[in-house]
Amino acid sequence: MTGMTEQPRVRDMTLDDVDGVVEVHRHCFPASVSIFSVLNCNIVKRYYELFVKEPESLGAVLVEPETGRVGGFAAGTLKPGIQKRFAVRYFFPLCWNVFFGCLTSAAIRRVVFAHLKAIPEMFIEKKGKKFAEAEGSPPDGPIGFFMPIALHPDFRGGGNAVKLADYLTNKFFERGVARIRGGGITIENIASRRLFEEKLGWNSKVISDKWVAVWIDRAQYKTKK
Ligand SMILES: CC(C)(COP(=O)(O)OP(=O)(O)OC[C@H]1O[C@@H](n2cnc3c(N)ncnc32)[C@H](O)[C@@H]1OP(=O)(O)O)[C@@H](O)C(=O)NCCC(=O)NCCS
């Protein structure tokens, strides 16, 4: 039929999608939240490629069927520390990009100084320990780590976020994980909290004045479906 637009579809992320994923990332996360939103796209691409290339990691994209445009993405891993693996594997290009960015862009300088305090924390992963404690009981098997989810504003509402999150959640459970742990939602991120706590029905607990931990177990998810 003419004049009807097809609904966006969700599928596995491929290397060809990564440019679109980076673009969505830059639209959705302000520089104060992610340095990737101001660094050169080529180095940010290397990070998202890992979700496609690593056998223990997974990525999904929401795509507009007519144009192939990437409207959103979600990604995760069964092996924690993907940011650390990225930083180690691409240490020199990453340092060069940060250094060059500091020389040429006031925005990057501001973000780098603001992020300096957070770098040691990234390596000791105190946040991860707090999330585990919030869950109360240990999982029945392996854990999957749900990392970012983001939808370009043109694709928000209408259930696209639920479709995307459900797709990745199913992928995790098909891989045999017993529990999926979110990467942490900031308290003031109302859209993300509504998505995980209300629409998807994940468990949640406020763990500090900044973070909300969210998680779901396989048994609980299957019962909800
Ligand atoms: C999180 C995200 C994927 C959710 O996508 P979405 O379901 O399409 O969500 P919406 O933006 O339509 O908002 C979800 C709900 O929160 C509500 N909401 C959104 N922003 C809000 C705000 N500032 N205050 C109050 N409610 C808000 C919406 O009205 C909607 O509720 P409804 O369905 O009952 O009307 C999307 O908002 C996003 O990409 N955000 C930026 C990236 C991000 O923060 N990712 C999460 C990192 S943990």
The ligand as a Tripos MOL2 file, in Angstrom:
@<TRIPOS>MOLECULE
LIG
   48    50     1     0     0
SMALL
NO_CHARGES

@<TRIPOS>ATOM
      1 C1         15.8010    6.1040   27.6570 C.3       1 LIG1
      2 C2         15.1720    6.1300   26.2640 C.3       1 LIG1
      3 C3         15.8070    5.0480   25.3990 C.3       1 LIG1
      4 C4         13.6540    5.8140   26.4520 C.3       1 LIG1
      5 O1         13.0130    5.9120   25.1870 O.3       1 LIG1
      6 P1         11.3550    5.9880   25.0480 P.3       1 LIG1
      7 O2         10.5360    4.9770   25.7230 O.co2     1 LIG1
      8 O3         11.0670    6.1860   23.6440 O.co2     1 LIG1
      9 O4         11.0840    6.9500   26.0340 O.3       1 LIG1
     10 P2         10.4120    8.3380   25.9770 P.3       1 LIG1
     11 O5         11.4960    9.2940   25.7440 O.co2     1 LIG1
     12 O6          9.2350    8.3210   25.0720 O.co2     1 LIG1
     13 O7          9.9470    8.3990   27.4990 O.3       1 LIG1
     14 C5          9.4990    7.2660   28.2870 C.3       1 LIG1
     15 C6          8.5140    7.7720   29.3030 C.3       1 LIG1
     16 O8          9.1600    8.7250   30.1180 O.3       1 LIG1
     17 C7          8.4540    9.9530   30.0030 C.3       1 LIG1
     18 N1          9.4530   11.0260   30.0470 N.ar      1 LIG1
     19 C8         10.4410   11.2730   29.1720 C.ar      1 LIG1
     20 N2         11.1660   12.3180   29.5880 N.ar      1 LIG1
     21 C9         10.5910   12.7500   30.7370 C.ar      1 LIG1
     22 C10        10.8640   13.8060   31.6550 C.ar      1 LIG1
     23 N3         11.8890   14.6220   31.4830 N.pl3     1 LIG1
     24 N4         10.0640   13.9420   32.7440 N.ar      1 LIG1
     25 C11         9.0130   13.1200   32.9620 C.ar      1 LIG1
     26 N5          8.7190   12.0950   32.1350 N.ar      1 LIG1
     27 C12         9.4910   11.9240   31.0420 C.ar      1 LIG1
     28 C13         7.7090    9.8950   28.6700 C.3       1 LIG1
     29 O9          6.5500   10.7240   28.6850 O.3       1 LIG1
     30 C14         7.3500    8.4350   28.6060 C.3       1 LIG1
     31 O10         6.2460    8.1020   29.4000 O.3       1 LIG1
     32 P3          4.8400    7.6410   28.7370 P.3       1 LIG1
     33 O11         5.1460    6.5330   27.7920 O.co2     1 LIG1
     34 O12         4.0600    7.2140   29.9220 O.co2     1 LIG1
     35 O13         4.3440    8.8600   28.0330 O.co2     1 LIG1
     36 C15        15.3040    7.5000   25.5740 C.3       1 LIG1
     37 O14        14.6640    8.4810   26.3280 O.3       1 LIG1
     38 C16        16.7580    7.9100   25.3510 C.2       1 LIG1
     39 O15        17.3930    7.5360   24.3690 O.2       1 LIG1
     40 N6         17.3290    8.7270   26.2570 N.am      1 LIG1
     41 C17        18.7110    9.2130   26.1150 C.3       1 LIG1
     42 C18        19.7320    8.1530   26.3950 C.3       1 LIG1
     43 C19        19.5990    7.5690   27.7760 C.2       1 LIG1
     44 O16        19.4400    8.2930   28.7500 O.2       1 LIG1
     45 N7         19.6720    6.2270   27.8490 N.am      1 LIG1
     46 C20        19.5570    5.4950   29.0680 C.3       1 LIG1
     47 C21        20.8730    5.3930   29.7470 C.3       1 LIG1
     48 S1         20.6630    4.3990   31.1880 S.3       1 LIG1
@<TRIPOS>BOND
     1     1     2 1
     2     2     3 1
     3     2     4 1
     4     2    36 1
     5     4     5 1
     6     5     6 1
     7     6     7 2
     8     6     8 1
     9     6     9 1
    10     9    10 1
    11    10    11 2
    12    10    12 1
    13    10    13 1
    14    13    14 1
    15    14    15 1
    16    15    16 1
    17    15    30 1
    18    16    17 1
    19    17    18 1
    20    17    28 1
    21    18    19 ar
    22    18    27 ar
    23    19    20 ar
    24    20    21 ar
    25    21    22 ar
    26    21    27 ar
    27    22    23 1
    28    22    24 ar
    29    24    25 ar
    30    25    26 ar
    31    26    27 ar
    32    28    29 1
    33    28    30 1
    34    30    31 1
    35    31    32 1
    36    32    33 2
    37    32    34 1
    38    32    35 1
    39    36    37 1
    40    36    38 1
    41    38    39 2
    42    38    40 1
    43    40    41 1
    44    41    42 1
    45    42    43 1
    46    43    44 2
    47    43    45 1
    48    45    46 1
    49    46    47 1
    50    47    48 1
@<TRIPOS>SUBSTRUCTURE
     1 LIG1         1 GROUP 0 **** ****
